[in-house]
Amino acid sequence: MMSLFDNPTTEVANRSGRSQPTVSKFFNEVTIRQKSWMSCYEACLELVEEQEAKLKKLYEKSNKLISKDESAIKKEQ
C-alpha cells in the first residue's frame, strides 16, 4: 500500500468509510473493532487490485510501443 499510493491512509479511509485515525490504527496494527478492520482490509485489497490492473495496462502498452519501435528499426535496416 505504502509504495502504491502517496497517502494510503486517506485512500483507505475514503474507500472504507472509516476515519483516518481508525485507518492509521489499522496500518499500525493497533486493535480496532473487527468490523472496522474488515472494512479497511477489503478497501486495501480493492485499491491494490485496481492499482495493479492500471500498472499492468501501462506495462502492456509500453511493451507494444517498444515492439513497434523494434520492428520499425528492423525494417529500416
Secondary structure, DSSP 8 states (H G I E B T S, - for coil): -TTT-S-HHHHHHHHH---HHHHHHHHTT----HHHHHHHHHHHHHHHHHHHHHHHHHHHHHHHHHHHHHHHHHHH-
